[in-house]
């Protein structure tokens, strides 16, 4: 019986292996860089502890987009509004590309022209620096799209 194509080993192209291969600096606290096809990922190799609530609230207050983000239990959450569904999906796709690169994925709720991101580090059972890094990047993506839409 023939193996379904979805289970077949991918074919290697010139100058790359068919399966993911680790490369880049490895050391204590260093991130691994993983190249898979055309996607390069930064992977946090050290385990992170959840921040205490006072540290989370202080970081929210000092963050550039901190006023728009809120702490909901053990997660960060923000809603973004767009002019239409297409712009909302463009934002979601860019956030997804970043999430794949850093291997830290938000929960994403899409309601036509409104996108809500929820960030939490499940391995740490709470909010970590990774969540704030992703929140900051989502804000930068939103600002770039807003500037491009305005011009």
Backbone as a ProteinNet text record, in pm:
[ID]
protein_1_A
[PRIMARY]
XXXXXXXXXXXXXXXXXXXXXXXXXXXXXXXXXXXXXXXXXXXXXXXXXXXXXXXXXXXXXXXXXXXXXXXXXXXXXXXXXXXXXXXXXXXXXXXXXXXXXXXXXXXXXXXXXXXXXXXXXXXXXXXXXXXXXXXXXXXXXXXXXXXXXXX
[TERTIARY]
83.9	0	88.8	52.7	132	107.6	213.1	204	139.5	44.6	-16.8	90	67.9	167.4	191.5	91.7	110.9	207.9	234.2	326.8	463.9	476.8	602.6	710	832.9	946.1	964.3	979.4	998.2	1130.2	1132.6	1252.9	1346.9	1474.3	1573.6	1604.6	1621.4	1664.8	1813.9	1874.4	2017.6	2054	2159.6	2213.8	2124.9	2033.8	1958.4	1917.2	1891.8	1848	1695.9	1640.7	1495.8	1432	1503	1448.8	1514.5	1446.4	1504.6	1639.4	1729.7	1862.4	1897.7	1950.7	1988.7	2119	2127.5	2253.4	2255.8	2368.6	2378.3	2441.2	2456.8	2525.3	2442.8	2506.7	2440.9	2520.9	2455.9	2523	2419.6	2463.9	2372.9	2296.2	2165.5	2081.3	2075.6	2144.7	2143.3	2021.2	1976.9	1866.7	1923.2	1847.3	1884.8	1822.5	1889.1	1833.5	1809.5	1686.9	1650.4	1605.1	1658.5	1619.3	1536	1413.9	1323.5	1274	1321.3	1283.6	1330.8	1236.6	1272.8	1245.5	1196.7	1163.2	1278.2	1326.7	1428.6	1360.6	1384	1318.4	1420.2	1380.9	1458.5	1383.4	1450.5	1385.4	1449.1	1367	1418.9	1460.8	1588.8	1637	1634.6	1639.1	1636.9	1492	1460.7	1325.8	1308.7	1192.6	1166.6	1066.8	1088	993.3	889.4	770.2	664.3	701.8	666.7	692.1	588.2	625.4	524.6	432.7	313.8	212.3	257.3	333.9	382.7	476.7	562.8	655	578.4	475.1	392.7	325.3	263.1	193.8	290.7	410.6	510.7	555.1	575	616.7	505.2	379.7	267.2	263.1	286.6	281.5	393.8	509.2	623.7	635.6	559	567.7	505.4	562.3	506.9	358.8	321.3	181.4	112.8	173.6	124.5	-17.6	-57.6	-194.1	-299	-258	-352.2	-357.5	-253.1	-248.4	-300.8	-367.5	-413.9	-381.5	-371.1	-347.2	-482.3	-508.4	-630.6	-587	-595.6	-547.9	-399.8	-357.9	-216	-179.6	-242.9	-216.7	-222.9	-159.9	-170.3	-271	-349.2	-450.2	-465.7	-485.3	-511.9	-599.4	-690.8	-774.9	-727.6	-718.3	-679.4	-798.8	-823.2	-933	-873.9	-936.7	-891.4	-1008.9	-979.6	-1086.3	-1174.9	-1117.1	-1195.7	-1129.3	-1191.2	-1144	-1007.9	-986.4	-860.7	-742.5	-757.8	-649.7	-628.2	-735.8	-724.1	-646.9	-675.8	-607.5	-461.3	-431.9	-292.5	-213.3	-271.9	-209.1	-189.3	-291.6	-283.2	-171.6	-160.3	-55.9	83.8	103.2	233.5	265.6	166	185.3	219.1	151.8	178.2	320.4	369.4	506.4	606.4	581.7	670.5	662.7	542.6	524.7	600	598.1	672.4	821.9	866.5	1009	1061.4	984.9	1030.8	973.6	886.9	825	751.3	673.5	589.1	459	352.4	229.8	117.6	60	-51.9	-181.9	-279.6	-415.8	-471.1	-535.1	-582.7	-733	-808.3	-952.4	-979.9	-1044	-1074.2	-1224.7	-1268.4	-1409.5	-1417.7	-1428.3	-1432.6	-1316.5	-1332.9	-1225.1	-1160	-1184.4	-1125.8	-1048.1	-923.8	-838	-795.4	-815.1	-773	-660.5	-547.4	-434.3	-428	-403.2	-383.4	-251	-162.9	-28.9	-6.8	43.7	78.9	180.4	274.8	373.2	324	269.5	207	307.3	430.6	533.5	564.7	551.6	582	455.3	340.9	212.4	192.1	224.4	205.5	266.5	289.8	342.9	494.3	566	711.8	756.5	886.9	945	907.7	896.8	858.4	724.4	630.8	499.8	509.8	590.6	609.4	682.9	779.9	849.8	751.8	664.4	565.9	463.3	423.9	330	391	517.7	585.6	593.6	622.6	630.9	493.7	388.9	253.3	218.2	257.1	233.2	309.2	433.7	512.5	448.6	402.1	334.8	209.4	130.2	8.7	41.7	145.1	183.7	227.8	304.4	346.8	227.7	132.4	14.7	-71.7	-85.3	-163.8	-100.4	32.7	102.2	86.9	95	80.9	-60.5	-159	-299.8	-329.5	-267.9	-292.6	-233.8	-124.8	-60.5	-116.9
-117.2	0	124	221.3	342.3	437.3	500	594	724.5	781.4	907.5	1015.8	1108.4	1210.9	1302.9	1318.7	1405.9	1346.6	1215.5	1150.3	1126.3	1158	1132.4	1229.6	1180.8	1266.9	1373.4	1502	1606.5	1587.8	1626.5	1614.7	1730.3	1699.1	1803.6	1877.5	2007.6	2086	2112.4	2168.3	2195	2283.1	2250.2	2326.1	2327.1	2233.3	2224.1	2080.1	2046.8	1912.8	1909.4	1790.3	1776.1	1793.5	1762.9	1776.4	1893	1955.3	2071.2	2037	2131.3	2112.5	2234.5	2212.5	2323.6	2382.6	2514.4	2581.6	2709.6	2770.9	2896.4	2877.9	2988.4	2981.4	2907.6	2819	2749	2775	2811	2835.4	2862.6	2886.5	2911.3	3039.6	3030.3	3147.7	3192.2	3122.6	3162.3	3104.5	3170.7	3119.3	3031	2931.1	2848.6	2911.7	2899.3	2945.6	2822.1	2804.6	2686	2729.9	2665.4	2698.4	2583.6	2615	2516.5	2573.6	2519.7	2575.2	2719.4	2813.1	2953.6	3026.7	2956.9	3020.1	3000.3	3106.9	3098.8	3126.2	3040.3	3052.2	3082.7	3166.1	3185.2	3110.8	3019.4	2937.4	2965.9	2999.9	3020.1	2884.7	2870.2	2740.9	2730.4	2844.4	2838.6	2847.4	2776.9	2783.1	2914.5	2971.5	3098.9	3079.2	3153.5	3152.4	3260.3	3235	3334.5	3455.9	3572.5	3696.1	3708	3770.3	3792.7	3906.5	3913.3	4008.2	4152.5	4186.7	4324.6	4360	4266.6	4289.8	4301.9	4220.5	4228.4	4364.9	4408.3	4537	4652.8	4644.4	4749.3	4753.8	4636.5	4630.9	4682.6	4649.9	4701.9	4854.2	4909.1	5054.2	5124.7	5058	5122.2	5090.4	4996.7	4959.2	5067.6	5087.6	5188.6	5163.9	5038.6	5005.1	4951.3	4973.6	4916.2	4953.7	5074.7	5116.8	5038.7	4982.7	4906.6	4759.3	4710.6	4572.5	4565.5	4455.7	4437.3	4295.7	4279.8	4148	4086.5	3971.9	3896	3763.9	3753.2	3632.6	3616.2	3503.9	3479.4	3500	3599.8	3627.4	3777.7	3818.3	3954.2	3953.1	4058.9	4061.9	4202.7	4209.6	4337.2	4312	4406.1	4401.9	4510.6	4476.6	4569	4586.8	4709.3	4737	4775.5	4726.4	4753.1	4804.3	4855.5	4910.9	4802.1	4684.7	4576.3	4442	4337.3	4201	4176.4	4229.3	4206	4262.4	4383	4441.6	4363	4315.7	4235	4106.5	4043.2	3918.1	3942.3	4056	4089.6	4097.9	4162.6	4172.3	4033.5	3950.5	3815.5	3736.1	3746.5	3672.9	3718.6	3848.9	3899.3	3858	3859.4	3812.8	3663.5	3586.3	3442.7	3415	3492.6	3474.8	3501.9	3608.3	3637.9	3525.5	3479.3	3373	3246.8	3213.5	3096.4	3117.5	3239.1	3269.4	3252.8	3298.6	3291.6	3172.3	3095.2	2977.3	3011.2	3118.7	3158.5	3208.4	3132.5	3155.4	3211.4	3323.6	3380.2	3308.3	3321.6	3283.5	3401.4	3373.5	3479.1	3461.2	3566.4	3568.1	3672.5	3631	3721.2	3739.4	3864.3	3899.1	4009.4	3969.6	4055.5	4155.2	4276.3	4375.6	4398.3	4309.5	4319.6	4191.5	4208.8	4095	4108.3	4002.9	4001.6	3900.3	3947.3	3859.7	3834.4	3710.1	3671.8	3597.8	3646	3589.7	3535.4	3412.6	3350.3	3240.9	3220.6	3114.9	2993.9	2896.9	2781.4	2698	2687.5	2610.1	2669.8	2801.6	2869.5	2893.9	2857.3	2880.9	3027.4	3115.2	3257.7	3344.2	3468.6	3568.1	3575.2	3573.2	3582.8	3695.3	3714.2	3814.9	3784.3	3656.3	3618.1	3679.8	3684.9	3741.6	3891.2	3961.1	4104.3	4129.4	4044.9	4059.1	4044.4	3945.1	3924	4036.8	4086.9	4199.2	4322.7	4349.6	4464.8	4450.1	4329.2	4306.9	4321.6	4273.5	4289.6	4438.5	4517	4662.1	4726.3	4683.2	4737.3	4700.2	4577.7	4534.2	4618.1	4637.7	4717.9	4861.1	4920.2	5057.6	5066.2	4967.5	4967.1	4957.4	4869.4	4855	4981.3	5042.2	5164.8	5276.7	5287.4	5390.3	5365.1	5238.7	5205	5229.4	5206.4	5228.1	5377.3	5456.7	5600.6	5670.7	5615.2	5682.9	5640.5
0	0	0	-79.3	-92.8	24.5	71.1	182.3	133.7	211.9	170.5	156.1	62.1	34.8	154.6	242.4	357.4	458.6	450.1	541.8	479.5	352	282.9	330.2	335.5	373.4	265.3	306.2	205.7	132.1	6.8	-74.1	-43.7	-27.8	-2.2	-130.9	-118.8	-232.8	-216.9	-318.5	-314.8	-194.8	-126	-13	110.9	124.2	248.7	272.7	396.7	430.2	429.1	418.2	412.5	548.8	655.1	789	858.8	955	1024.2	1087	1082.7	1138.2	1220.7	1340.9	1427.8	1380	1383.5	1355.9	1437.1	1448.3	1520.8	1656.3	1729.1	1857.7	1961.1	2032.6	2141.9	2268.2	2372.2	2498.1	2604.2	2723.2	2833.5	2804.8	2804.9	2781.8	2637.1	2546.2	2405.8	2336.5	2234	2153.9	2044.1	2007.5	1893.8	1770.5	1659.3	1533.3	1449	1404.6	1328.6	1190.6	1087.6	951.5	897	856.4	800.3	668.4	558.3	429.2	421.2	403	394.1	524.3	625.7	753.6	850.5	908.4	1012.6	1144.5	1242.4	1372	1480.8	1575.1	1697	1805.3	1872.4	1972.9	2108.2	2206.6	2340.3	2396.2	2431.8	2479.2	2630.3	2699.1	2844.3	2891.4	2997.1	3049.4	3124.2	3112	3176.1	3287.6	3394.7	3504.7	3481.4	3529.2	3519.2	3604.1	3554	3627.9	3739.3	3850.7	3954.1	3908.7	3966.6	3920.9	3931.6	4034	4048.1	3932.9	3893	3781.4	3650.2	3632.9	3511.7	3503.9	3613.9	3614.7	3591.7	3648.8	3628.1	3482.2	3423.2	3281.8	3191.2	3222.5	3144.8	3151.1	3267.6	3284.6	3209.3	3195.2	3131.2	2982.4	2931.4	2790.6	2703.3	2581.3	2490.9	2460.2	2437.9	2412.8	2536	2651.2	2776.1	2809.9	2775	2805	2728.1	2615.1	2533.1	2572.1	2635.2	2680.8	2823.7	2855.4	2993.1	3037.7	3168.8	3226	3257.7	3198.7	3223.4	3284.6	3416.3	3483.5	3463.3	3402.4	3378.4	3231.8	3167.7	3027	3000.3	2889.7	2838.9	2725.7	2713.3	2607.8	2552.9	2421.1	2354.9	2233	2208.5	2088.4	1992.5	1866	1759.6	1665.9	1622.3	1528.1	1392.6	1287.2	1150.7	1068.9	949.6	864.8	805.5	781.8	722.7	749.4	701.9	724.9	660.9	541.7	470.5	549.4	603.3	683.3	812.9	872.4	994.2	964.2	853.3	817.5	780.8	719.5	689.6	820.9	921.2	1053.2	1113.8	1109	1165.5	1097.5	966.4	894.8	935.9	953.2	995.5	1139.2	1226.6	1363.8	1363.2	1278.4	1269.4	1221.3	1124.5	1076.7	1188.9	1265.4	1378.2	1482.8	1511.9	1612	1571.7	1445.3	1397.7	1411	1380.1	1389.1	1531.5	1630.1	1768.7	1844	1777.7	1838.6	1967.7	1961.8	2074.9	2014.1	2029.7	1954.1	2041.4	1999.8	2075.8	2041.8	2129.9	2094.8	2015.8	1903.8	1815.2	1794.1	1822.8	1799.7	1692.4	1584.4	1472.8	1464.9	1470.2	1452.7	1349.6	1224.5	1107.4	1105.4	1159	1152.7	1288.9	1383.5	1516	1545.5	1591.3	1624.1	1769.5	1846.9	1986.6	2002.4	2057.5	2085.5	2235.4	2272	2411.5	2420.3	2507.6	2521.1	2661	2668.1	2794.6	2764.3	2855.7	2838.4	2916.4	2845.1	2909.7	2988.7	2937.2	3008.7	3145.1	3157.9	3284	3366.5	3312.2	3379.7	3416	3322.7	3348.8	3240.9	3275.5	3182.4	3199.8	3086.6	3088.4	2995.7	2988.4	2899.5	2754.2	2720.1	2583.1	2544.5	2639.3	2610.3	2581.4	2660.3	2636.9	2505.4	2471	2343	2226.9	2234.2	2127.8	2124.8	2240.7	2247.1	2181.6	2211.1	2150.7	1999.4	1952.1	1807.2	1742	1806	1751.1	1741.1	1840.6	1834.8	1719.5	1696.5	1584.4	1450.8	1438.8	1315.5	1293.5	1398.1	1387.2	1344.4	1403.2	1367.8	1221.5	1174	1033	940.3	972.9	886.9	889.7	1006.8	1016.4	934.8	939.2	861.7	712.6	672.1	529	481.2	565.4	528.6	517.1	605.2	607.3	485.8	430.8	316.8	185
[MASK]
+++++++++++++++++++++++++++++++++++++++++++++++++++++++++++++++++++++++++++++++++++++++++++++++++++++++++++++++++++++++++++++++++++++++++++++++++++++++

